[in-house]
């Protein structure tokens, strides 16, 4: 059995990994984000942002006319942020676009299936979601909380969940460095 390698990231920084600028620039070019819903003062990607102290989970993401939101949530609270994003999308009558960067090795977990398609109720390990989900290829190498590149490559896959009436539901492969999107599941 292979040895399990523990993260060398200090515990108080495990939720502060930064979105790589290359990925954010591609998403921002497509969506023109106005709000970063999960930021620190050091790593915010938008002028408007919520930090841990602001508690994005109790904020109205669409206040002051915000229409496009980016969220790279702390992985320890991914389910809560994804539920909040869906709530905001529905509360704003689908007139807001929200992109959530998630750890994508959870497709078979109950929370993932319940949050993204509560009608399925865990009947299949891979499901056709009611939202637009892009599995990112290649894997995303997040930056350390300090902003520098990690010494090791990414250990898990990532995806973006796009909550928008302008994008068809389904799961897609997104070769994000080539900007090519291919349908994965019909």
Order of alpha helices (4+ residues) and beta strands (2+ residues): alpha-beta-beta-beta-alpha-beta-alpha-beta-beta-beta-beta
